[in-house]
Amino acid sequence: MSAACNLADERLLIEAAQQDPSRFAELYESNFHRVYAFIARRVRDRNEAEDITAEVFRQALMNLGRFEWRGVPFAAWLLRIAANTLADRWQRASRSVEVAVDSVDGVTKCACAEAEVERRAMLFQLVDRLPPDQRLVIIRRFVDQKSLREISQELGRSEGAIKQLQFRALETLRSKVRSNP
């Protein structure tokens, strides 16, 4: 089955779920493993990964009426919700970290961990602001760890076009990261 056919089927599922929320189960089933894997790679605790995955699908169901079809797989929207949910949790966690006053080494480790959390949260937000086609290529390439060939087949574009989208996205991200020290 071609990528265009899959996208057309997915669009019909989304439209059906927007009309009847009980149809969301089909979207949930077809995207659960990808969303869970995305989250599980970023959190160490299985229970937390399950909780965050449930939260992502709850938010998706709540906001399904606002979803606009743009020819990009539904999973990209779900992964954006997941990235934002993770970033929010990391930011809340970094604010609530308690540091022992008598442990200088602990303060250094905590400061490094907090800086890393903030850096990742910023990166998720920057990726989220990329144009949809660039964002999708970055997610497929670096989150789903797909090859250029797999992405080109999925999107029905040449490998050269995918390389160009990846290059532009990475250049944009580099310049944004440099301007936000």
Backbone as numpy.savetxt, mean C-alpha at the origin, in Angstrom:
# Nx Ny Nz CAx CAy CAz Cx Cy Cz
-6.67 -15.77 -19.28 -7.53 -14.59 -19.28 -6.63 -13.35 -19.28
-6.95 -12.37 -20.11 -6.11 -11.19 -20.23 -6.29 -10.25 -19.06
-5.31 -9.34 -18.89 -5.38 -8.36 -17.81 -6.58 -7.44 -18.00
-6.88 -7.09 -19.26 -8.01 -6.20 -19.54 -9.33 -6.86 -19.14
-9.43 -8.15 -19.41 -10.64 -8.89 -19.04 -10.78 -8.97 -17.52
-9.66 -9.24 -16.84 -9.69 -9.28 -15.39 -10.12 -7.93 -14.80
-9.59 -6.84 -15.37 -9.96 -5.51 -14.88 -11.44 -5.23 -15.13
-11.95 -5.65 -16.28 -13.36 -5.45 -16.57 -14.24 -6.23 -15.58
-13.85 -7.47 -15.30 -14.58 -8.27 -14.32 -14.52 -7.63 -12.94
-13.33 -7.15 -12.59 -13.16 -6.53 -11.29 -14.02 -5.26 -11.18
-14.07 -4.50 -12.25 -14.89 -3.29 -12.24 -16.36 -3.63 -11.99
-16.83 -4.69 -12.64 -18.22 -5.11 -12.43 -18.46 -5.54 -10.98
-17.49 -6.25 -10.39 -17.61 -6.64 -8.98 -17.68 -5.41 -8.07
-16.83 -4.42 -8.35 -16.81 -3.20 -7.54 -18.15 -2.48 -7.65
-18.64 -2.34 -8.87 -19.92 -1.64 -9.06 -21.05 -2.39 -8.36
-21.02 -3.72 -8.42 -22.05 -4.51 -7.74 -21.96 -4.31 -6.23
-20.75 -4.29 -5.69 -20.56 -4.11 -4.24 -20.95 -2.70 -3.82
-20.77 -1.73 -4.69 -21.19 -0.36 -4.35 -22.71 -0.28 -4.26
-23.40 -1.08 -5.05 -24.86 -1.11 -5.01 -25.38 -1.98 -3.87
-24.68 -3.09 -3.62 -25.10 -4.06 -2.60 -23.87 -4.49 -1.79
-23.66 -3.90 -0.59 -22.46 -4.20 0.20 -22.24 -5.69 0.50
-23.27 -6.51 0.40 -23.06 -7.94 0.64 -22.19 -8.56 -0.47
-22.08 -7.90 -1.61 -21.23 -8.38 -2.71 -19.75 -8.08 -2.48
-19.45 -7.31 -1.43 -18.06 -6.98 -1.11 -17.26 -8.24 -0.77
-17.94 -9.29 -0.34 -17.26 -10.54 0.03 -16.40 -11.07 -1.11
-16.85 -10.93 -2.36 -16.07 -11.41 -3.50 -14.77 -10.62 -3.64
-14.85 -9.32 -3.44 -13.65 -8.48 -3.49 -12.71 -8.82 -2.34
-13.29 -9.07 -1.18 -12.51 -9.46 -0.01 -11.75 -10.75 -0.29
-12.46 -11.75 -0.77 -11.85 -13.06 -1.04 -10.72 -12.97 -2.06
-10.92 -12.19 -3.11 -9.92 -12.13 -4.17 -8.71 -11.26 -3.81
-8.82 -10.45 -2.77 -7.71 -9.55 -2.42 -7.12 -9.79 -1.04
-7.73 -10.65 -0.25 -7.29 -10.84 1.13 -5.81 -11.21 1.23
-5.39 -12.23 0.49 -4.02 -12.72 0.64 -2.98 -11.67 0.29
-3.23 -10.90 -0.75 -2.28 -9.85 -1.14 -2.17 -8.78 -0.05
-3.31 -8.35 0.49 -3.29 -7.31 1.52 -2.63 -7.85 2.80
-3.00 -9.07 3.18 -2.41 -9.66 4.38 -0.89 -9.80 4.22
-0.44 -10.27 3.07 1.01 -10.44 2.83 1.72 -9.09 2.90
1.12 -8.06 2.33 1.69 -6.71 2.37 1.89 -6.27 3.82
0.88 -6.48 4.63 0.93 -6.05 6.04 1.86 -6.95 6.85
1.78 -8.25 6.64 2.59 -9.20 7.41 4.08 -8.96 7.21
4.48 -8.47 6.04 5.89 -8.17 5.79 6.36 -6.95 6.59
5.41 -6.17 7.08 5.77 -4.92 7.75 5.57 -4.94 9.26
4.86 -5.93 9.75 4.69 -6.07 11.20 5.14 -7.47 11.60
5.67 -7.58 12.78 6.24 -8.87 13.22 5.21 -9.80 13.85
4.17 -9.25 14.40 3.21 -10.03 15.16 2.03 -10.45 14.27
1.75 -11.74 14.24 0.67 -12.27 13.40 -0.69 -11.69 13.79
-0.95 -11.59 15.09 -2.23 -11.04 15.54 -2.39 -9.59 15.10
-1.31 -8.83 15.18 -1.37 -7.44 14.74 -1.62 -7.37 13.23
-0.96 -8.23 12.47 -1.17 -8.27 11.01 -2.63 -8.59 10.69
-3.21 -9.52 11.43 -4.61 -9.87 11.21 -5.53 -8.71 11.58
-5.23 -8.03 12.69 -6.04 -6.88 13.11 -5.98 -5.75 12.08
-4.78 -5.48 11.59 -4.61 -4.40 10.61 -5.31 -4.76 9.30
-5.20 -6.02 8.89 -5.86 -6.46 7.66 -7.37 -6.29 7.79
-7.91 -6.67 8.93 -9.35 -6.50 9.17 -9.72 -5.01 9.12
-8.88 -4.16 9.69 -9.13 -2.72 9.68 -9.12 -2.17 8.25
-8.20 -2.65 7.44 -8.11 -2.20 6.04 -9.40 -2.54 5.30
-9.88 -3.76 5.44 -11.10 -4.15 4.74 -12.33 -3.45 5.32
-12.32 -3.17 6.61 -13.43 -2.40 7.21 -13.46 -1.00 6.60
-12.28 -0.36 6.51 -12.22 0.98 5.91 -12.62 0.94 4.43
-12.18 -0.09 3.73 -12.52 -0.21 2.31 -14.04 -0.33 2.13
-14.67 -1.16 2.95 -16.12 -1.33 2.85 -16.83 -0.01 3.18
-16.36 0.67 4.22 -16.98 1.95 4.61 -16.85 3.00 3.51
-15.74 2.98 2.78 -15.46 4.02 1.79 -15.69 3.55 0.35
-16.26 2.38 0.16 -16.44 1.83 -1.17 -17.27 2.75 -2.07
-18.23 3.42 -1.50 -19.05 4.35 -2.28 -18.26 5.50 -2.87
-17.14 5.83 -2.25 -16.29 6.93 -2.75 -15.25 6.44 -3.75
-15.12 5.12 -3.90 -14.13 4.58 -4.82 -14.52 4.93 -6.25
-13.54 5.44 -7.02 -13.78 5.77 -8.43 -12.90 4.88 -9.28
-13.49 4.22 -10.26 -12.74 3.35 -11.15 -11.84 4.19 -12.05
-10.56 3.84 -12.06 -9.59 4.57 -12.90 -8.77 3.59 -13.74
-9.23 2.37 -13.87 -8.53 1.38 -14.68 -7.35 0.73 -13.98
-7.21 0.96 -12.69 -6.12 0.39 -11.90 -6.74 -0.70 -11.02
-6.04 -1.82 -10.85 -6.61 -2.89 -10.03 -7.06 -2.42 -8.64
-8.14 -2.99 -8.17 -8.71 -2.65 -6.87 -7.69 -2.86 -5.75
-6.80 -3.83 -5.94 -5.78 -4.11 -4.92 -4.89 -2.90 -4.66
-4.66 -2.08 -5.67 -3.83 -0.88 -5.48 -4.50 0.06 -4.47
-5.81 0.19 -4.56 -6.55 1.03 -3.61 -6.47 0.44 -2.21
-6.64 -0.88 -2.13 -6.55 -1.55 -0.83 -5.15 -1.42 -0.22
-4.12 -1.54 -1.04 -2.75 -1.42 -0.53 -2.46 0.02 -0.09
-3.07 0.99 -0.74 -2.91 2.37 -0.30 -3.56 2.55 1.07
-4.73 1.97 1.26 -5.39 2.02 2.58 -4.49 1.33 3.61
-3.92 0.19 3.24 -3.04 -0.55 4.16 -1.82 0.29 4.52
-1.21 0.92 3.52 -0.02 1.74 3.78 -0.36 2.90 4.70
-1.50 3.54 4.46 -1.91 4.65 5.33 -2.22 4.17 6.75
-2.85 3.02 6.86 -3.16 2.45 8.18 -1.88 2.14 8.94
-0.92 1.53 8.24 0.38 1.24 8.87 1.09 2.52 9.28
1.10 3.51 8.39 1.76 4.77 8.70 1.13 5.43 9.92
-0.20 5.42 9.99 -0.90 5.99 11.15 -0.51 5.26 12.43
-0.48 3.93 12.37 -0.10 3.15 13.57 1.34 3.44 13.98
2.23 3.53 12.99 3.64 3.80 13.32 3.80 5.18 13.91
3.05 6.14 13.38 3.15 7.49 13.95 2.61 7.52 15.37
1.47 6.85 15.61 0.94 6.79 16.98 1.91 6.08 17.92
2.51 5.00 17.42 3.45 4.23 18.25 4.69 5.07 18.56
5.14 5.85 17.60 6.35 6.65 17.85 6.08 7.75 18.87
4.85 8.23 18.92 4.50 9.27 19.90 4.36 8.69 21.31
4.01 7.40 21.39 3.74 6.82 22.70 4.91 6.03 23.26
6.06 6.05 22.57 7.22 5.32 23.06 7.73 5.98 24.34
7.88 5.17 25.37 8.42 5.67 26.62 9.89 5.29 26.71
10.70 6.23 27.14 12.14 6.01 27.20 12.59 6.08 28.66
13.37 5.08 29.06 13.93 5.08 30.41 15.01 6.16 30.50
14.91 7.01 31.52 15.84 8.13 31.66 17.25 7.67 31.94
17.41 6.56 32.65 18.74 6.11 33.04 19.45 5.30 31.96
18.86 5.12 30.80 19.46 4.28 29.77 19.80 5.11 28.54
21.05 5.56 28.46 21.49 6.36 27.32 21.44 5.53 26.05
21.89 4.26 26.12 21.85 3.40 24.96 20.41 3.18 24.50
19.50 3.01 25.44 18.09 2.84 25.11 17.53 4.08 24.43
17.95 5.26 24.85 17.50 6.51 24.23 17.97 6.56 22.78
19.22 6.17 22.55 19.76 6.18 21.19 18.99 5.22 20.30
18.75 3.99 20.80 18.00 3.01 20.02 16.58 3.49 19.75
15.96 4.08 20.76 14.59 4.57 20.62 14.54 5.69 19.58
15.50 6.61 19.64 15.53 7.71 18.70 15.71 7.20 17.28
16.56 6.18 17.11 16.77 5.60 15.78 15.49 4.92 15.28
14.84 4.19 16.16 13.60 3.49 15.78 12.52 4.52 15.43
12.43 5.57 16.19 11.43 6.60 15.92 11.71 7.28 14.59
12.97 7.57 14.31 13.34 8.19 13.04 13.00 7.26 11.87
13.23 5.96 12.06 12.93 4.99 11.01 11.42 4.92 10.77
10.63 4.94 11.82 9.18 4.91 11.69 8.71 6.15 10.93
9.23 7.30 11.29 8.83 8.54 10.61 9.26 8.52 9.15
10.45 7.99 8.87 10.94 7.92 7.49 10.02 7.02 6.65
9.65 5.88 7.20 8.77 4.96 6.47 7.39 5.56 6.26
6.87 6.21 7.27 5.56 6.85 7.15 5.60 7.91 6.05
6.68 8.70 6.01 6.81 9.73 4.99 6.89 9.08 3.61
7.64 7.98 3.49 7.79 7.30 2.21 6.44 6.75 1.73
5.67 6.16 2.64 4.33 5.67 2.26 3.47 6.82 1.74
3.53 7.96 2.41 2.74 9.10 1.98 3.20 9.63 0.63
4.52 9.64 0.40 5.04 10.10 -0.89 4.63 9.16 -2.02
4.69 7.86 -1.77 4.26 6.90 -2.79 2.78 7.09 -3.08
2.01 7.35 -2.04 0.57 7.55 -2.20 0.26 8.77 -3.08
1.16 9.74 -3.13 0.94 10.97 -3.92 1.40 10.85 -5.36
2.03 9.75 -5.72 2.47 9.55 -7.10 1.26 9.43 -8.02
1.45 9.73 -9.30 0.36 9.47 -10.25 -0.02 7.99 -10.20
-1.29 7.66 -10.44 -1.76 6.28 -10.26 -0.93 5.21 -10.98
-0.53 5.46 -12.23 0.23 4.44 -12.95 1.62 4.24 -12.35
2.27 5.34 -11.93 3.58 5.22 -11.28 3.45 4.52 -9.93
2.43 4.89 -9.16 2.20 4.28 -7.84 2.00 2.77 -7.98
1.20 2.37 -8.97 0.93 0.95 -9.17 2.22 0.19 -9.52
3.04 0.77 -10.39 4.30 0.11 -10.76 5.20 -0.04 -9.53
5.30 1.00 -8.71 6.14 0.94 -7.50 5.61 -0.13 -6.55
4.30 -0.18 -6.36 3.72 -1.18 -5.46 3.96 -2.58 -6.00
3.70 -2.78 -7.29 3.90 -4.11 -7.87 5.38 -4.53 -7.81
6.27 -3.57 -8.08 7.70 -3.89 -8.18 8.32 -4.12 -6.80
8.04 -3.24 -5.85 8.75 -3.28 -4.57 7.95 -3.84 -3.41
6.64 -3.85 -3.51 5.82 -4.44 -2.45 5.49 -5.88 -2.82
4.94 -6.06 -4.03 4.58 -7.40 -4.48 5.79 -8.15 -5.05
6.88 -7.43 -5.27 8.14 -7.97 -5.78 7.95 -8.72 -7.10
7.21 -8.10 -8.00 7.01 -8.68 -9.32 8.09 -8.19 -10.26
8.36 -8.97 -11.29 9.36 -8.58 -12.29 8.74 -7.56 -13.24
9.61 -6.88 -13.97 9.14 -5.93 -14.97 8.25 -6.63 -15.99
8.63 -7.83 -16.37 7.85 -8.60 -17.35 6.45 -8.89 -16.80
6.36 -9.33 -15.54 5.05 -9.63 -14.95 4.16 -8.38 -14.90
4.77 -7.26 -14.53 4.01 -6.01 -14.45 3.55 -5.59 -15.84
4.44 -5.70 -16.82 4.07 -5.29 -18.19 2.93 -6.16 -18.72
2.95 -7.45 -18.42 1.87 -8.33 -18.85 0.56 -7.98 -18.14
0.65 -7.71 -16.85 -0.55 -7.38 -16.07 -1.20 -6.09 -16.57
-0.37 -5.10 -16.90 -0.90 -3.80 -17.30 -1.06 -3.65 -18.81
-0.62 -4.66 -19.56 -0.75 -4.58 -21.00 0.13 -3.51 -21.63
1.31 -3.29 -21.06 2.26 -2.30 -21.57 3.59 -2.98 -21.82
4.46 -2.29 -22.56 5.78 -2.85 -22.84 6.65 -2.77 -21.59
7.68 -3.62 -21.55 8.63 -3.55 -20.43 9.31 -2.20 -20.38
9.59 -1.63 -21.54 10.21 -0.30 -21.60 9.33 0.76 -20.95
8.03 0.68 -21.20 7.09 1.64 -20.59 7.07 1.47 -19.07
7.12 0.23 -18.61 7.13 -0.03 -17.17 8.42 0.49 -16.55
9.56 0.27 -17.23 10.84 0.79 -16.74 10.79 2.31 -16.63
10.19 2.96 -17.64 10.10 4.42 -17.64 9.23 4.90 -16.48
8.10 4.24 -16.26 7.23 4.62 -15.13 7.97 4.45 -13.81
8.69 3.33 -13.67 9.45 3.09 -12.45 10.52 4.16 -12.27
11.24 4.48 -13.34 12.29 5.48 -13.28 11.73 6.83 -12.84
10.64 7.26 -13.48 10.03 8.56 -13.13 9.56 8.57 -11.67
8.94 7.47 -11.25 8.46 7.40 -9.86 9.62 7.48 -8.88
10.69 6.74 -9.14 11.84 6.75 -8.23 12.52 8.12 -8.22
12.61 8.76 -9.37 13.18 10.11 -9.42 12.34 11.09 -8.60
11.03 10.99 -8.74 10.13 11.86 -7.97 10.29 11.61 -6.48
10.33 10.34 -6.10 10.49 10.00 -4.68 11.83 10.50 -4.15
12.91 10.31 -4.93 14.23 10.79 -4.48 14.23 12.29 -4.24
13.66 13.03 -5.18 13.66 14.50 -5.03 12.81 14.93 -3.84
11.69 14.25 -3.61 10.83 14.59 -2.48 11.51 14.26 -1.15
12.20 13.10 -1.10 12.90 12.71 0.13 14.03 13.71 0.43
14.75 14.11 -0.60 15.83 15.09 -0.40 15.32 16.43 0.07
14.14 16.82 -0.39 13.59 18.12 0.01 12.93 18.07 1.39
12.73 16.87 1.95 12.16 16.69 3.29 13.20 15.98 4.18
14.23 16.69 4.63 15.29 16.02 5.41 14.82 15.44 6.71
